Amino acid sequence: MGTPIALTIAGSDSSGGAGIQADLKTFAALGVYGASVIVAITAQNTQRVKRVYEVSSEAIEEQIKAILEDFEVGAIKTGMLHNTEIVSTVARILKDFKHPLVVDPVILAKDGTQLLKEEAIKTTIKELFPIATIVTPNKHEAEKLTEISIKNIEDMKLAAKKIVESYGAKAVVVKGGHLNGNEAVDVIYYEGKYKELKTSKIITKNTHGTGCIFSAAIAAELAKGEDIRKAVEVAKLFVTQAIAYSLAIGKG
């Protein structure tokens, strides 16, 4: 087996903390060669997203095809896709991809900026989730996607089950870091079984990009041939360590 390769399809973050930049750093840290397709360019820093510039569907399609016709990509992750046209383009091209697909349904930035337009949320559920190996929403994204108010772990389980059984994803991990309490609890739902992953919460403001890093780490492990549960466990540990040893960069 040669060097494992993972592809990220997402937006560029000019601050380097999230998006494509965070994904490529994560791939490298986990020993995976990273390729990228940029679907949008954001002007942002650690405090806020100032503006999003979309890339044309034609340019996105050409980027994806250029990689897939040359590289033996072991896993793909999608991040911020921003609008319906981009979601549909990506879903159409990836529907015949034979390896794991990690869908990180990035809906809101930390500052509240809408990164996935309302109409694109329905398109994501209809076109992207059915071809996903695993979907990785946080609490707020899971609420938006399922219309279930999440206040505890049982609510997380209900949302997770809906994403798999109603929307067609193979597996899901609902991230519970935004829940109240001293623990960061994530819930995996796969093959009809739940698994809870718990770590102590680390109190810090340096959490920009952690969702991107988490889904990228899952993709990296899947590209290496790990199974879904093991990939999520490794990603959880990786992100926890990243937060524990995070850098204080910028003012946000």
N, C-alpha and C positions, 0 to 999 in steps of 0.2 A: 504493500500500500504506500502511495506517495504522500506528499504533504496534503493534509486535509484543507479544503477550500470552502469558505463560506462567503455568501454574497448578501450585502445589505442594500435594500431599496428604501430610501428614506430621504429626509431633508437635510440640508447642510446647516450646521449651527456655527455661526461665526465666532462664538465664544469658545468652541472646542469642547464643551462639557457634555453635550447631548448629540442626538442625531448621528449622521454618518461618521463624524469625527470620533464620538464615543464608541461607536460600534467597531470601527477599525482598530482603535486602541485595545478594546476588549478582545477582539480576535487575536491580535498579536500577543497579548499577555497570556492567552490560553493556548498558544502554539498553533494557531490556525492562520493560514494565508487569507487575507481579506480583500475582496473586490467590492466595488460599490456602484450603485446607480443613483444619481441625484434627481429627485423629482421636484424639489423646491429649494430655493435659497432663502434662508431667514437672516434678517439683520437683527441680532439679539445679543444680549449679554447676560450676566448672572442675575440681573434685576428684572428684565422684561424682554418680551418679543416686540420689536419695533415695527417690523414689516415682513410679510411673506411674499416672495416672488415665485410664481409657479413656472415650471418647465413644461414645454409642450409635450403632448402625448407622443408625437412622432419622435422627439428626442429621447423620451423615456423608453419607447419600444426599441429604438436602435441601440441604446446602451445595453438593455437586457439581452437582446439577441447577440450582440457582439461578445458578451461574456459567455453565454451559454453555448455558443457554437465553437468556442475555443477551450474553455476550462471544464474540468470534471467537477462541477460544484456539488459539494456534499450536503449542503443545507442553505436555505435562503431565509432571511428575516425581512419583514416589512415593518416600517415605522410610520412616521407621519406621511400620509398620502394626500391630505388636504381637500381634494374635491372629487366629485362623482366620476368625472372623466378619467382622472388618474387612477382611481380605484378600479374602474372597469377595464382600463388598459392593462394594468398589472395582473388582474384576475384572469383576463383572457389569455395572456401570454403564459401564465404559470399553471394553467389548468392541466397541462400534460406533463408538468415537472414531476419526476418519479421519486424525488428525495424529500426529506422533511422540509416543511414550510412553517415558520414561526410567524404568527401575525400579532404584532403589538399594536392594538387599536388606539393610537395616540389621538386623543380628542381635545384635551386641554393642556396648555402650558402651566407651569407652576404659578404664573402670575394671573391665570384665568383666561388668557388669550385662546380663542377657539382655533384649534389647529386642524380639525376635521369638520367641514361644513355640515350643517344639519342633514341636508339631503344625502350627503355622502355616507352618513352613519347607516342608513337603510341599505345602501348599495354594498357597503362593507359586509353587513350581515347576510345579504342575499347572495353575493357573488364571491366574496373572499373566504368567509368562514367555512363553507362546505368543502373547500380544498385545503384547509389548514390542518396541519398536524397538531399544533397547539396554539391557543390564543392566550395572551398574557395581560388582561386588564387589571388596573388597580381598582380600588373600591369605587371611586367616582365614575370611572369608565364602565365598570360592571353595572352600576345603577343606571347609567344612561342607556346602555345596550339592552338591558333586561326589564327596565322599569320596575325593579325591585328595590325598595329602600333597605340599605344594608347597615344594620346596627350591631351585628354580632356574627360569630362564626357560622351559626345556623343559617343566617341570611346569605352569607357568602356561599354556602353549599347550595342553596336554592338557585342562586344566580349561576353558579358553575354548571349545575345540572341543566339549566335552561339553555345555556350557550352550546352545550354538547348535544342534548337530545332534541332541542327545538331548532337550532340553527345549523347543526350538522358538522361542527368541528370535531376532530378526533379526540382531543383532550383540551383541558383548560387549566390554568392556574390563576386564581383570583388573589391578588396581593392585598393584604390587610394592614399595611403599614400606616394607613390613615385612620384606622379604628382607634378608639380610646383604649388606654391600658398600657401596661409596661412591656408587653410582648408584641413583636411583629410577626403576625401569623399569616401564612399563605396556605391556600387550600387548593390541592390538585384534585381534579376529577377526571378519571381515565378508566376505560373499560368497566364502567359502572361502580367504581370504587373511589372513595375519598381518602386523601392523605393530608394531614396537617403538618406543616413545617413551621417550627417556632424558634425564634431567637429573641434575645433581650433587645428592646428598643434602644438605639443610640441617639441621644439628644444632640442634634447639631443642625445648623442651617445649611450645611454643605451637602445637599441632596440633589442638586441639579443634575439631571441625566441618569439617575439611578434606574429608572424604568427602561431606558434604552440599553443600559449596560446589562441589566437582567436578561432581557430578551436576546441580546447579542450573545451572552454567555451560554444560554440554552442552545442557540443555533450553533455555536462553536462546538459544544459537546456532542450535539447530534451529528455534526459533520465528521466528528471523530468515530462515530458509530455507536455512541452510548444510547441506551434506551431512554424513553421520555422521563420517567421518574428520576433516574440517576442524573440526567441532564439538568433537571430543575433543582435537585439537591445541590449539585456543584455550583449552579448559578446563584442560588440563595447564599451559600457560603462565600462565594466570590464577592457579591455585592455587599454583604455584611462587613467583610474585611475592607472593602473599598471605602465604605462609609466611616469605619473606625479609624482609618489612616488617611482620611480625605485632606485635601489641601484647601487652605483658605484663600481662594482666588477671587478677586473682584469685590464688589460691595454688596452683592446679593447673597 
